[in-house]
């Protein structure tokens, strides 16, 4: 079942909102914005050569949709690595209305503060979400294939265990819309890294050889396996069934759009009183 539910023109993790009504989490689509081709229309990325004023307008529109001031957003400059940064209310606004002020070299963000919206940008890579209701911790991680095999998901879990004294069995995780195994073809170089991340295992559910001699890689499943090995309980993991490449009318796709396209945004925040 698709557990990222439609909420207007974006998707939301409604089950987490039901656990804590202050928590909002979800994923934007390409619908409902003002950007023109090839970024039409709700492009949330400043770094793709779209008109920055259009991106700011799109972000202000979405800010109104979710009732979370754009001045309270925090974003990062993603580098396809496993770097995790804890942010606080003093960081609000970094990367929210421009690219220059975004937190450098961070593919994972988390916070324990209220009234911060953590954000991350996508066009096929895997968005990971983290929520520890017992500890009022929320987090996001950007998992392309490089970040995935570098184990950014388990890195978030270990950071929470080591620095925040979190019980992993209480951690909720979600794996958002991304390119599916149906559309994600990779070569031996990538599969070698996948095998290394799995400790030499050859998981049939993670990749399969295709007729061209390459492989169809299931990045969502790979992230799920790595989170399970990090101790997250299977019943605490939500996995979207949506493929950003197949559903190109709904999502931007770097592969489908041949590199010239916009970005969706993952988000999670905890509203104050």
N, C-alpha and C positions, 0 to 999 in steps of 0.2 A: 504494500500500500504506500502511496506517496504521502509522506508525513510532513512535507512542506506545503502548507495549504494556501490557496489564493486568498489574498486580502486586498481587494482593489486591484491595482496594477502591479503589486509585488507579492512575494511569497513570505509566509510567516511560520515560525515554529510555535504553533498554538498550544501544544502540550506543555511547553515550558512556561508560557504565560499563565496557564491554568495552575501550575505549581506555585508560581509567585507572580501576582498580577502587576508587579512593578517591572518585571523583566520583559523586554521585547527583543526578538531576534528574528532574522530572516534574510531575504535575498531579493535584490531588485531585478526587474526584467528590463528589456530594451524599450518597453512601452511607456508612453505618457510624458515624454520629455520634449525638448525644443531643438535638439541638435539635428543638423542636416546630414545627408548621405556623405560618407559611408558610416557615420556615427549615429544614424537615426534610431531612436530619438532620445532615450533616457541614458545617454552616456555619462558615466560618473567619473571617468578618468581624465585627469589633466595632462597626462604624459603621452597621449596618443595623437597629438597635433590637431585636436578639435579646438574650436574657438573657446578660450578660457571663460569668457563671459557666458557662453552657452552652458558650460559645465557648472558654473556657479548658479545659474538659473535653475538647472536641473536639480542641483543639490538643495536649493531653497524650496523647490516644489516638493521634493521628497521629505524634507524636514517638516513641512506643513502636514503632509500625509500622516506621518507617524508622531506628530506633536513632540518633536525633540529638536531644540534649537541647533542650527548648524554650527553655531559658535561653541557648542559643547562636544562636537565630534573630534575624534583623533584618528589620524591616518599615518601610514608609514611608507617609506620607499622600499618596495619589495625587491629582494635580490635572489630569490629561489634558493634560500639556505634555511638553516634551522634556528636562527637567532630569535630569542624570546625577550621581550622588554615589558616590564611592569610600568604602567602609567598611573598617574594620579590626577586629581582635579586641576592641579597646576599646569597640566599638559593640554587642557582643553583648548581646541582651536588649531592645534598643530596639524597641518595638512588638510584642514576642512575647506578652505576657500582658495588654496593654491597648492602647488606641488613643492615649492621651495622649502616651506616650513615643516613638511612632513618628517616624522622621526626617521633618521637614516638607518639603512641596513637592518631592517626588522621585518621578518615574515610572520612573527607571532606577537600578539599584544594581549595583556590581561590587566585587570584592575579589581580592586575591592571597593572602589568609591562609587557613590551614586552620581547620577546626572552626567555620566560620560557615555558617549556612544562610540564604541570601538568599530572601526571600519577597515575593510580590505577589498581589493579589486581583482576582478576575474574576467577571463574570456576563454574558458575551457578547463583551467586548473581546478583543483578540488578545494572548496571552502570547508574548513573544520571549525566547529563551534564547541565550546566547553562551558559548563555551568555546574558549580558546586553549591546547591541550595543551603547546605549546612554552614558554609563559610562565606556566603555572599560574594563568591568569586565568579567572574565571567571572563571568557577569553575567546580569541579568534586565531586561526593559523591558516596561512596560504600554502597549499601543498600541490605544487606542480610535481612532475616526476622527480626532479632533483631534490626538492624539499621532502617529498615522500620517502625516497630511499635514504635521505639523511635523517629520517625519523623525527620530523618536526612534531607530529602528534604525540608520540611518547615523550619527546622533550618537554612539551607543555605539562604533561602529567608528572614527570619527574621534578620539574620546577615547582609545581604546586606541592608535591610531597616534601621536597627538601626545604623550600623557603616558606611555605604557608601551612605546613603540617596538616595537609589534607588527606583524608581517607579515600583512596582511589575507588573503593567500592561505592562511594556516595557520589562520584563524579558522573554527570550526564554528558554525553557527547553526541554531536550530530554531524553528518557528512552531507554536504549540500549538492545542488545541481552542478554537474561538470560534464566533460566529454565522456561518453560511455565506451565500453569495450567494443561496441558495434562500430565505432568511428575512429578509435584511437589505435593507429598502426605505428609500431615502433620497430627498431632494428636490434641486432644482437648486442650492440653497445649498451642500450638501455636495459635489456633483459639481464645482462651480466650484473648490472647494478641492482636490479630487482632481486636476483638470486642471492646476492650478497646481503641485502637487507633482510631477506627471509632466512638467512643462515644456511644457505645451500639447498633449501627445500625447493621443489618444483611444484608449485601449487597449480593444479589444473584450473581452479576457479579464478586464478589471477591473470593468467595469460595462456593463449593457445596459438600455435603456429598456423599461419594462413596459407592460401594457395600460392602467394607470391614469395613465400619463404621468409617473410617477416612475421610479426606477432601482433595479435590483438590484445592490448593490455587493459585490464580492469583496475584503474587507479582507485576507484572507490573501495573495491574489495580489498586491495592491498592496504589502504589506510585502515580499513576496519580490522583486518588481521593484526596489524601492528598495534592498534589501540587495545585489542583483546589481549595481546601478549604483554602490554603494559599494565594490565590488571583491570581495565574497564569491563564491567559486567555486560554480557551480550544484551540483556534486557534494557540496558541504559544507553544503547546506541541507536540513533535514528539514522536511516540511510535514504536519501532521495533516489527516486527511480528515473529522474529526468536527465536527458542527454542534451547538452547545450548545442551540439552540432546537429543532431536530428531536429531539434525544435528551434531552428534558426529564426523563425518568425517571432519567437518569444525571447530568445537569448542571443547575445553576441557570441561569436565563435571564431577564435583566432584561426583555426584550421579551415573551417567552412568559408570564412570571409577572406582567406589567403593573406592574413596578417594585417589587413587594414580595416580596423573595426573599433568599436567602443568597448567599454568595460561595465560589467555589472558590479554591484557592491554587496558584500556580506556585512551584516551589522548585528551588534548586540549591545544592549544598554540596560541599566537598572535605574529607573526613575525615582527621584526623591519624593518626599511628601509635598 
